[in-house]
Amino acid sequence: MFPIKHLLNIRWPWWLALLTAGLVTYAGLQWWRGPLVQPDVVKTMDMVQTMVASGRVQNPNRIDISAQITSTVSSVQVREGQKVKQGEWLLSLDNHEAQAGLQLALAAVAQARSRLRQLQDLNEPVAAQAQVQAESNLRAAEKNWARTEALFDRAFVGQAAKDEAERQLVSAQAQALIQATQWHSVQSKGSEVANAQAALQQALAGVEAAKARMAYTRIVAPRAGTLISRNVEMGDGVQAGKVLLVLSPEGLAELVVQLDEKNMKWVRLGQSAVVSADAYPDQLFKAEVVFINPGVDPLRGSVEVKLKVLEVPAFLTQDMTVSVDIEIDKRTAVLQLPLSAVHSIELAPWVLLVRDGHAVKSPVTLGLRGLGVAQVLTGLTSGDRLVPGAASTVQDGDRIRTNTP
């Protein structure tokens, strides 16, 4: 092993000894002057005070998609988490019974149209000819009656002939009236045509009802959105009203947060907020307070607050965890400093001022607090330099160096 005493016996060059002495002197001077810090500066700026809370994404209008008829599921076209468009096919129910009902309704329409066509094409012309015949018979009966009455007055015929002529006249009059009524009933505004038209409308309504029942067997998305729940598989029997799928509509999102009840006084409807999802912390979006529950949860001592997302980002999904910064106050041109430079912030806040190369303890009074900053009410002036919170080893009275004059 090389003895240390041999180092002492080595004759060092004069320039190396001088360099070593200079380095030692410089290091000692730097130590004497204290550590080098990058000071924080007190500035006059506009300031926003925010309240931070955690919450979850909730769609305010979840849609429960259910069956309208009792049937069996024949196919399922979607899965949980899938995004769907409005009108997109989701699942099908067995449609054999609905299909048979539709065919029966269509047959009823055909029958009603046939009856109406029969009245228009056959019954009306026949009734018109029958009326013509009845009017002709009536005119003949009237002439016969007049002739018989004249002969009876001159005693050329007896009472029996007169009575028979009168009977024929009355019969012809009745027949003419009946035929006229029948003819009017089969005309376009007649009662039989009206009944036939009503029967046709009823049959057409039956077709629409059958088509509606048929449509119930094909369930589609009422709106564009994301399917967050699927409670059915192919072959399942379902009843009317049973919820099969749950849809979270696109373009609608609400944030639900729980605030400590002692902060209720700061929150107001219409306040804006900046939100970040825990899964996408760098992608901020805006929201607005739209609901403040007037009641307090006695178990948690919290108040439920809901915020409307103004422009829903594509990545936002149901039940996603978010951090919300609610803007509760705003001031212009106020003194502010970084919160990291403040010590004992909740008790008696103070900072370390940079004064003539030393750290000097100075009490401060704080006002609004924002994202990483706080308003200075007393104790500092604009331009004051502070020892940053990162320089945790610096104490009151220590010498310090800064890289700024």
C-alpha positions as CSV (number, residue, x, y, z in Angstrom):
1,M,0.0,0.0,0.0
2,F,1.3,3.5,-0.9
3,P,1.9,5.4,2.4
4,I,0.2,8.8,2.8
5,K,3.5,10.2,4.1
6,H,5.0,9.7,0.7
7,L,2.4,12.2,-0.7
8,L,3.6,14.8,1.8
9,N,7.2,14.3,0.6
10,I,6.3,14.8,-3.0
11,R,7.4,18.2,-4.3
12,W,4.2,19.7,-6.0
13,P,4.7,22.2,-8.9
14,W,4.0,25.8,-7.7
15,W,1.1,26.3,-10.1
16,L,-0.7,23.2,-8.9
17,A,-0.3,24.3,-5.3
18,L,-1.7,27.7,-6.2
19,L,-4.7,26.2,-8.1
20,T,-5.5,23.9,-5.2
21,A,-5.3,26.8,-2.7
22,G,-7.7,28.9,-5.0
23,L,-10.2,26.1,-5.2
24,V,-10.2,25.6,-1.5
25,T,-10.6,29.3,-1.0
26,Y,-13.5,29.5,-3.5
27,A,-15.3,26.6,-1.9
28,G,-14.9,28.1,1.5
29,L,-16.3,31.4,0.2
30,Q,-19.3,29.7,-1.4
31,W,-20.0,27.8,1.8
32,W,-19.7,31.0,3.8
33,R,-22.1,32.8,1.4
34,G,-24.7,30.0,1.8
35,P,-26.6,27.8,-0.7
36,L,-27.7,28.9,-4.1
37,V,-31.5,29.3,-4.5
38,Q,-33.9,30.4,-7.3
39,P,-36.2,32.8,-5.5
40,D,-39.9,33.1,-5.9
41,V,-41.1,36.6,-6.7
42,V,-44.2,38.3,-5.3
43,K,-46.2,39.6,-8.3
44,T,-49.3,41.7,-8.9
45,M,-51.7,39.6,-11.1
46,D,-55.3,38.7,-11.5
47,M,-56.3,35.8,-9.4
48,V,-59.0,33.1,-9.2
49,Q,-59.8,31.2,-6.0
50,T,-60.9,27.7,-6.6
51,M,-62.2,24.8,-4.5
52,V,-61.0,21.4,-5.4
53,A,-63.2,18.3,-5.2
54,S,-63.3,14.8,-6.6
55,G,-66.4,13.3,-8.2
56,R,-67.7,11.0,-10.9
57,V,-69.2,11.4,-14.3
58,Q,-72.9,10.7,-14.5
59,N,-75.3,11.0,-17.4
60,P,-78.4,12.9,-16.2
61,N,-80.7,11.2,-18.7
62,R,-79.8,7.5,-18.7
63,I,-82.3,5.7,-21.0
64,D,-83.7,2.3,-19.8
65,I,-84.5,0.4,-23.0
66,S,-87.2,-2.2,-22.3
67,A,-89.5,-4.6,-24.2
68,Q,-93.0,-3.5,-25.1
69,I,-94.3,-7.0,-25.6
70,T,-93.9,-10.4,-24.0
71,S,-91.7,-12.5,-26.2
72,T,-88.4,-14.4,-26.6
73,V,-85.1,-12.8,-27.6
74,S,-84.1,-14.1,-31.0
75,S,-80.8,-12.1,-31.4
76,V,-78.7,-9.6,-29.7
77,Q,-76.6,-7.2,-31.9
78,V,-74.6,-5.2,-29.3
79,R,-72.4,-5.5,-26.3
80,E,-71.7,-3.5,-23.2
81,G,-69.5,-0.4,-23.7
82,Q,-70.4,-0.2,-27.4
83,K,-71.2,3.2,-29.0
84,V,-74.3,3.2,-31.1
85,K,-76.0,5.6,-33.4
86,Q,-79.6,6.7,-33.2
87,G,-81.9,4.1,-34.8
88,E,-79.2,1.4,-34.8
89,W,-80.5,-2.2,-34.4
90,L,-79.9,-3.5,-30.8
91,L,-81.8,-6.7,-30.5
92,S,-84.7,-8.7,-31.9
93,L,-87.6,-10.5,-30.3
94,D,-89.5,-13.5,-31.8
95,N,-92.0,-12.0,-34.4
96,H,-94.1,-14.9,-35.6
97,E,-97.2,-13.9,-33.7
98,A,-96.8,-10.2,-34.7
99,Q,-96.2,-11.2,-38.3
100,A,-99.5,-13.3,-38.3
101,G,-101.4,-10.3,-36.7
102,L,-100.1,-8.1,-39.5
103,Q,-101.2,-10.5,-42.2
104,L,-104.7,-10.7,-40.6
105,A,-104.9,-6.9,-40.5
106,L,-103.9,-6.6,-44.1
107,A,-106.6,-9.1,-45.1
108,A,-109.2,-7.0,-43.2
109,V,-108.1,-4.0,-45.2
110,A,-108.4,-5.9,-48.5
111,Q,-111.9,-7.0,-47.5
112,A,-113.0,-3.5,-46.5
113,R,-111.7,-2.1,-49.8
114,S,-113.5,-4.8,-51.7
115,R,-116.8,-3.9,-50.0
116,L,-116.3,-0.2,-50.8
117,R,-115.5,-1.0,-54.4
118,Q,-118.6,-3.2,-54.6
119,L,-120.8,-0.3,-53.4
120,Q,-119.2,2.0,-55.9
121,D,-119.0,-0.3,-58.9
122,L,-122.1,-2.5,-58.5
123,N,-124.6,-1.5,-55.9
124,E,-124.8,2.2,-56.9
125,P,-125.6,1.5,-60.6
126,V,-128.1,-1.3,-59.7
127,A,-129.8,1.0,-57.1
128,A,-130.0,3.8,-59.7
129,Q,-131.7,1.5,-62.2
130,A,-134.0,0.2,-59.6
131,Q,-135.0,3.7,-58.7
132,V,-135.7,4.5,-62.4
133,Q,-137.9,1.4,-62.6
134,A,-139.7,2.3,-59.4
135,E,-140.4,5.9,-60.6
136,S,-141.7,4.4,-63.9
137,N,-144.0,2.1,-62.0
138,L,-145.2,5.0,-59.9
139,R,-146.1,7.0,-62.9
140,A,-148.0,4.1,-64.4
141,A,-149.8,3.5,-61.1
142,E,-150.8,7.2,-61.0
143,K,-152.2,7.2,-64.5
144,N,-154.1,3.9,-63.8
145,W,-155.5,5.4,-60.6
146,A,-156.6,8.6,-62.4
147,R,-158.2,6.6,-65.3
148,T,-159.9,4.1,-62.9
149,E,-161.3,7.0,-60.7
150,A,-162.8,8.7,-63.9
151,L,-164.4,5.4,-65.0
152,F,-165.7,4.8,-61.5
153,D,-167.3,8.3,-61.4
154,R,-169.1,7.4,-64.7
155,A,-170.1,4.0,-63.3
156,F,-168.1,2.1,-65.9
157,V,-166.2,0.2,-63.2
158,G,-167.0,-1.0,-59.7
159,Q,-165.6,-0.2,-56.3
160,A,-163.3,-3.2,-56.4
161,A,-161.5,-1.9,-59.5
162,K,-161.1,1.5,-57.8
163,D,-159.7,-0.1,-54.6
164,E,-157.2,-2.2,-56.6
165,A,-156.0,0.9,-58.6
166,E,-155.5,2.7,-55.3
167,R,-153.6,-0.2,-53.8
168,Q,-151.3,-0.3,-56.8
169,L,-150.7,3.4,-56.4
170,V,-149.8,3.2,-52.7
171,S,-147.5,0.2,-53.4
172,A,-145.7,2.0,-56.2
173,Q,-145.3,5.1,-54.0
174,A,-143.7,3.0,-51.2
175,Q,-141.5,1.2,-53.6
176,A,-140.3,4.4,-55.2
177,L,-139.5,5.8,-51.8
178,I,-137.6,2.7,-50.8
179,Q,-135.6,2.7,-54.0
180,A,-134.7,6.4,-53.7
181,T,-133.5,5.8,-50.1
182,Q,-131.4,2.8,-51.2
183,W,-129.9,4.8,-54.1
184,H,-129.0,7.7,-51.9
185,S,-127.3,5.3,-49.4
186,V,-124.9,3.9,-51.9
187,Q,-123.9,7.3,-53.3
188,S,-120.5,8.9,-52.3
189,K,-122.1,10.6,-49.2
190,G,-124.6,7.9,-48.4
191,S,-124.8,5.9,-45.2
192,E,-123.7,2.5,-46.7
193,V,-120.6,4.1,-48.3
194,A,-119.9,6.0,-45.1
195,N,-120.1,2.7,-43.2
196,A,-117.8,1.0,-45.7
197,Q,-115.3,3.8,-45.5
198,A,-115.4,3.7,-41.7
199,A,-114.7,0.0,-41.9
200,L,-111.8,0.6,-44.2
201,Q,-110.3,3.2,-41.8
202,Q,-110.7,0.8,-39.0
203,A,-109.0,-1.9,-40.9
204,L,-106.2,0.5,-41.8
205,A,-105.8,1.4,-38.2
206,G,-105.6,-2.3,-37.4
207,V,-102.7,-2.5,-39.9
208,E,-100.9,0.3,-38.2
209,A,-101.4,-1.3,-34.8
210,A,-100.1,-4.6,-36.2
211,K,-97.1,-2.8,-37.7
212,A,-96.4,-1.2,-34.3
213,R,-96.5,-4.6,-32.6
214,M,-94.2,-5.9,-35.4
215,A,-91.9,-2.9,-34.7
216,Y,-91.8,-3.8,-31.0
217,T,-89.9,-7.0,-32.0
218,R,-87.0,-5.0,-33.4
219,I,-85.5,-2.8,-30.7
220,V,-83.3,0.1,-31.8
221,A,-81.4,2.9,-30.1
222,P,-83.6,5.9,-29.4
223,R,-80.5,8.2,-29.3
224,A,-76.8,8.0,-30.1
225,G,-74.8,7.0,-27.1
226,T,-72.9,4.3,-25.2
227,L,-74.5,1.1,-23.9
228,I,-73.5,0.9,-20.2
229,S,-75.5,-2.2,-19.3
230,R,-76.9,-5.3,-21.1
231,N,-79.2,-7.6,-19.1
232,V,-80.3,-10.0,-21.8
233,E,-79.1,-12.9,-23.9
234,M,-80.4,-14.7,-27.0
235,G,-83.2,-17.1,-26.0
236,D,-84.2,-15.2,-22.8
237,G,-87.9,-14.8,-22.3
238,V,-88.8,-11.2,-21.6
239,Q,-91.9,-9.4,-20.4
240,A,-93.3,-6.0,-21.3
241,G,-91.6,-3.3,-19.3
242,K,-88.5,-5.4,-18.4
243,V,-85.3,-3.3,-18.8
244,L,-83.0,-5.0,-21.3
245,L,-80.4,-2.4,-22.0
246,V,-79.2,0.9,-20.4
247,L,-78.0,3.7,-22.8
248,S,-75.9,6.7,-21.8
249,P,-76.9,9.3,-24.4
250,E,-74.1,11.1,-26.3
251,G,-73.4,14.8,-25.7
252,L,-74.9,14.8,-22.2
253,A,-72.7,14.5,-19.1
254,E,-73.0,15.6,-15.5
255,L,-70.4,15.6,-12.8
256,V,-71.4,14.7,-9.2
257,V,-69.1,15.8,-6.4
258,Q,-69.4,15.7,-2.6
259,L,-68.2,18.9,-0.9
260,D,-67.6,19.3,2.9
261,E,-70.6,21.1,4.4
262,K,-68.4,23.8,5.8
263,N,-67.7,24.9,2.2
264,M,-71.4,25.3,1.3
265,K,-71.1,29.1,1.7
266,W,-68.6,29.4,-1.2
267,V,-70.6,27.5,-3.8
268,R,-73.2,29.2,-6.1
269,L,-75.2,28.2,-9.1
270,G,-73.6,29.2,-12.4
271,Q,-70.0,29.1,-11.1
272,S,-67.5,27.8,-13.6
273,A,-65.1,25.0,-13.1
274,V,-62.1,23.4,-14.7
275,V,-62.2,19.6,-14.8
276,S,-59.7,16.9,-15.4
277,A,-60.3,13.2,-15.6
278,D,-57.9,11.0,-13.5
279,A,-57.3,8.9,-16.6
280,Y,-56.5,12.0,-18.8
281,P,-55.0,14.6,-16.4
282,D,-53.6,16.8,-19.1
283,Q,-56.9,17.2,-21.0
284,L,-58.9,19.9,-19.2
285,F,-62.5,20.8,-20.0
286,K,-65.0,23.2,-18.6
287,A,-68.2,22.7,-16.5
288,E,-70.8,24.8,-14.7
289,V,-72.5,24.3,-11.3
290,V,-76.2,23.6,-12.0
291,F,-77.4,22.0,-8.8
292,I,-76.6,22.3,-5.0
293,N,-78.5,19.8,-2.8
294,P,-80.1,21.8,0.0
295,G,-79.7,18.9,2.4
296,V,-76.6,17.6,4.1
297,D,-75.6,14.0,4.2
298,P,-75.5,13.3,8.0
299,L,-73.2,10.3,7.7
300,R,-70.5,12.0,5.6
301,G,-71.1,15.7,6.5
302,S,-71.1,16.5,2.8
303,V,-73.3,18.3,0.3
304,E,-73.9,16.9,-3.2
305,V,-73.1,19.3,-6.1
306,K,-73.8,18.7,-9.7
307,L,-72.0,20.3,-12.6
308,K,-73.0,20.4,-16.3
309,V,-70.2,19.7,-18.8
310,L,-70.2,22.4,-21.4
311,E,-68.4,20.6,-24.1
312,V,-68.2,16.8,-23.5
313,P,-64.8,15.4,-24.6
314,A,-64.8,12.2,-26.5
315,F,-62.9,10.3,-23.8
316,L,-65.5,11.1,-21.0
317,T,-67.4,7.9,-20.0
318,Q,-70.0,7.0,-17.4
319,D,-68.7,6.7,-13.8
320,M,-65.2,8.1,-14.7
321,T,-63.4,9.7,-11.7
322,V,-62.7,13.4,-12.2
323,S,-61.1,16.3,-10.3
324,V,-63.0,19.5,-10.3
325,D,-61.7,23.0,-9.6
326,I,-64.7,25.2,-8.9
327,E,-64.1,29.0,-9.3
328,I,-65.6,30.5,-6.2
329,D,-64.0,34.0,-6.4
330,K,-62.0,36.2,-8.7
331,R,-59.9,39.3,-8.0
332,T,-58.0,41.6,-10.3
333,A,-54.5,43.1,-9.7
334,V,-53.8,41.5,-6.4
335,L,-50.5,40.5,-4.8
336,Q,-49.9,36.8,-4.9
337,L,-47.1,34.4,-4.1
338,P,-46.6,30.6,-4.5
339,L,-48.3,28.6,-1.8
340,S,-45.1,26.4,-1.7
341,A,-43.2,29.3,-0.2
342,V,-45.5,29.7,2.7
343,H,-44.8,27.9,6.1
344,S,-47.4,27.1,8.8
345,I,-50.1,28.1,6.3
346,E,-53.1,27.0,8.4
347,L,-51.9,28.5,11.7
348,A,-49.7,31.6,11.5
349,P,-48.3,31.8,7.9
350,W,-44.9,33.2,7.3
351,V,-42.3,33.3,4.5
352,L,-38.5,33.7,4.2
353,L,-37.6,36.9,2.5
354,V,-34.4,37.3,0.6
355,R,-32.7,40.4,2.3
356,D,-29.0,41.3,1.7
357,G,-27.9,37.7,1.1
358,H,-29.9,36.4,4.1
359,A,-33.1,34.5,4.7
360,V,-35.4,36.7,6.9
361,K,-38.6,35.3,8.4
362,S,-41.6,37.5,7.8
363,P,-45.2,36.9,8.8
364,V,-47.9,37.3,6.1
365,T,-51.7,37.5,5.9
366,L,-53.3,35.5,3.1
367,G,-56.5,36.0,1.3
368,L,-57.8,34.1,-1.7
369,R,-56.2,30.8,-2.6
370,G,-56.0,29.5,-6.1
371,L,-54.2,26.7,-7.9
372,G,-50.8,26.8,-6.2
373,V,-50.9,30.5,-5.4
374,A,-52.4,32.7,-2.6
375,Q,-53.3,36.3,-2.3
376,V,-51.1,38.5,0.0
377,L,-53.0,40.9,2.1
378,T,-50.2,42.2,4.4
379,G,-46.5,41.6,4.9
380,L,-45.1,41.8,1.4
381,T,-44.9,44.1,-1.6
382,S,-44.7,43.5,-5.3
383,G,-41.2,42.4,-6.3
384,D,-40.2,40.9,-3.0
385,R,-38.1,37.7,-3.4
386,L,-38.8,34.7,-1.3
387,V,-36.9,31.5,-0.5
388,P,-38.8,28.8,-2.4
389,G,-40.3,25.8,-0.6
390,A,-37.9,23.5,-2.3
391,A,-35.0,25.0,-0.3
392,S,-36.2,23.2,2.8
393,T,-32.9,23.3,4.6
394,V,-32.7,27.1,4.7
395,Q,-33.5,28.6,8.1
396,D,-34.2,32.1,9.3
397,G,-31.0,34.1,9.3
398,D,-29.0,31.7,7.0
399,R,-26.8,33.2,4.3
400,I,-28.1,32.5,0.8
401,R,-27.1,33.2,-2.7
402,T,-29.4,33.9,-5.7
403,N,-28.8,33.9,-9.4
404,T,-30.6,37.2,-9.7
405,P,-29.4,40.6,-8.5
